[in-house]
Amino acid sequence: MITCYVLVRHQKSSLCLSPYLDAERMDDWKEDEEVVLKSSGMLTKNQKDEVTYALYAAIDFSVDRWIQNKQYVPRLLICALIFTASYFLLSLAIRDPIPMIDEIAISVGLTLLGWNALAKRDTRSSVAQRRRYELKVRASERQEVIDEQLFALEEYLDEAAKVDALSLCNSLCLVSSEPLLPFSFEGRLDELKDIFKLLFLHVRLNDKALLQTSHTVLRLRRRGKADSRLAAKLYHEHMRKRIDLALLSLLIVLDEATA
């Protein structure tokens, strides 16, 4: 069973967390795999359309990654043949020799063109198209389930967004003695770990800067050392609307809750 989650946010776009973003699991999913979408309450039509679009985009991303990984060795061998053939053609077949560096540069350029052309061909192949179709059909026929435990995560995101930004930055970086907002999840721990894993995957693929910042904050908190410079940097990034402090705070509390 493929379990997806949607976290509805009042001030920002909803978060659609799904294992479809993990291309390494593509071979594990069967054609008739059941898809379940969990939410804290009934979704509106616009929210359902938003979720469908997010699932389709995740499927497209993972299928592209999957087929390119699958065809990596054949593509590598063909490109090696392109480089070898072009290099010997330029060095032996042409009467007026050109400098070796130019021969290598032209051969590398032709190889890169061949690599990109083959990659595009693979993503448009019948195998990839069929896999996309199978997964999208199952995603569109998903079973929607209400899980009230998800409300705890949505409430945390909304409450964290209301906290004074400077105070939140100081709490994250241990500059002040004020702790982060308390987080309580009454569901199963394995479900919380699954949500955290999918949220981490979502951030890793969609906001690498936030992911790197979360790693920095986690290392700081594990050492138990305050960092006023990092707190000031986070506040500066927040004022420039370059970082989602509420989502960063959720990542931190989930990591500490599932450790």
N, C-alpha and C positions, 0 to 999 in steps of 0.2 A: 504494500500500500504506500502510495506517495502522499505524504501529509504536508500541506502548505498552511501558512498562517498569514493573516492580514491584521495589521495594527493600524487602527484609524486614529489620525492626529487632527486636532481642530485647527491648528495654525499652519500646518504643513501638509504635504502630500502623504497619503497612506503608505505604509511600508508593507510590501508584499514579499514574504519570506518563503522561498521554495527551494527544494533540492534540485530543481531543474538547472540551477546555476552551477552545479557540480558536474562538469563534463566527464569526470572519471567514473561516475556512476551510470553513464549512459547505457552500457552493456547489461546492467543489472535490471533495467526496467523492461517488463514484458509488454507486449502489444495490448493486452487486456488488463493491464495494471489499474487497480482502482485508485482514483484521485480524490482526496478529501481536503476541503478548504475550511479551516477553522477561523471563526471570528467571534468577537465578544457579544455581538448582537446582529440583528437583521441588517443587511447591507442595502443601500439604495441602488437604483439602476445605474447611476453614474459610477458608484463605487464598484459595482460588479463589472462594469465595462473597463474600469481602470485596472482591476485585478486581472481580467482576461488579457488585456494588452500587456501587462507586466509578465504574465506567464508565457505568452507567445514570444515576447522579446527574450526571455530567459531560455526558452527552448531553441530559438534561432541561434543564440550565442553558443549554447552547449553543443548543438549539432555541428556547427561550424568547427568548433574546437575538436570534437570527437572525430569527425571525418578527416580533418587535417592530421591529427595524431595517428589515425589508422593508416593513412597513406603517406606517412613521413618517409619511410624507407624507400618505397618506389620513387617518390618525388626526389629524394636525395640522389638516387642512382641516376635518374634521368638528367638531373642538373649537373652531376659530375661528368656525364657523357657530353653534355652541351659545352661545358668548359673545356674538356679535352679536345673535342672536335674543333671548336672555334680557335683554340690556341694553336693547334697544329696547322690549321688552315691559314692562319695569319702568318705563321713563322715559316712554313714550307711551301705553300701553294702560291703565295704572292711573290712575284718576281722582285719587286723593289721592297727590300726588308724594311720594317719599321722598328723603332726601339722596343726592346723587350718589355719595358714598363708600360708602353702603350698597348702591346699585345695582351699583357695580363689585365690591364684596365678594361679593355674592350671585352675580353672573355668573361671577366667578372660581371660586367654590365649585362651581357647577354644571358649569363647564368641567373642573375637576379630577375630579369624579365621573364625568363622561363619558369623560375620558382613561383613568381606571383601569378603567372598565367595558369600554371598547374594547380595552385591553391584555389583560384577562382573556379576552375573546372571541377575540382573535387567538391566544393561547397554547393555547386549546382548539379551534381550528379544525381542519378535516379535513386541511388542508395540514400543519400542525404535527404532528398526531397521526400522519399517515402517515410523515413524516420521522423521528419518534421511533421508530416501529415498524421502519422499514428499518434504522436505525443500530443499534438494540438487537439485532435478529436477527443482524446481522453480528458484533456484539460478542460475542454468546453463542456464535457458531460460530467464534470466534477460534482461530488456530493458536498453540499454546504452544511456545516455543522456549527452550532452555537456552543462556544466554550467560554463560559463566564470568567474563567481564570485568566483569560487574556486581558480582561479589563484592568487587572493590576498593572500590567505593563503600559497600557494606554494612559492610565491615570498617572503613572509615574512620569511619562513623557510630558504630559500636560502640566503637571505640577512643577516639574523641573524647569519648564519654559517660563513659568511665572516667577521663579526665584530671581532675586537680584543677581545680575550676571557677575559682578565683581565678587560677591560673596560665594557664588558657586565655584568660580575659578580658584578662590582661596581655599575652599573646602577640598576641591579636587587635588590641589597641590600641597595640602597639609599646612598651608600658611596660617590658617586660623584653626582654632580648636573646634569650630562648628562642624559637625559631621555632615555627610551627604544625606539627602532625603532618605528616610527609611524605606526599604522595599520589602514587601511581604507577598509571597506567592503560596497559596494554599493547595496548589495542584501537586502532581507527582514530580519528584526531582528529575527523573529521566526525561520528562516532557520539557522541563525548564532547560535542561542541558541541550536538548534538541533545538529549542527555540534560539538559545544563545549561539549554537553552532551555525544555524542558518542566518542569524543576524550578523555574525562575524563574517560569513561568506558574502553576504549582501554588501557590507561595508568594504570588504577587501576588493570587490570588483567595481564598486560604484563611487567610493570615496577613499582613495588610498591615503590622502593627507590625514583624514580623520583616523584611519587605522594606525598610521605611524604615531600620531599623537596619543592614541589610547595605549599603545605599547610603552611610550615614554612615561605616561602618567602611572601606569601599572607598576613599572620598575621602580619609580619614585616611591609609590605607596608601600611596596613590598620592603623597601629599605627603611621606610619610616622617616625619611628626611624631607623637610620642607624645601620648596624651591619657589621663591618669590618671583624670580625672573620668568619662569615658565608660566606662573599664574598671570603675570602682566602680559606675556605673549598671547595667552589664550584669550584674555579680555580684549586685547587689541584685535585679534582675529575675529572675535565675536562682533565687535563694533563695526568691522568692515564686512560683516555677513559672510565670512569665509569658513565658519565652523558652526556645527550644530551642537551647542553645549548640552542640550537635553539628551540627545542621542549618545554623546560621549559619556555623560553621567550614567546612562542606562547600561552602556557597555561595561563600565567599571563595576557597578553594583552587581551585574549578572556574573561577571568573572569572579568576584569575591563570594557570591552566593553559591556558585557551582564548583568552587575550588575543592 
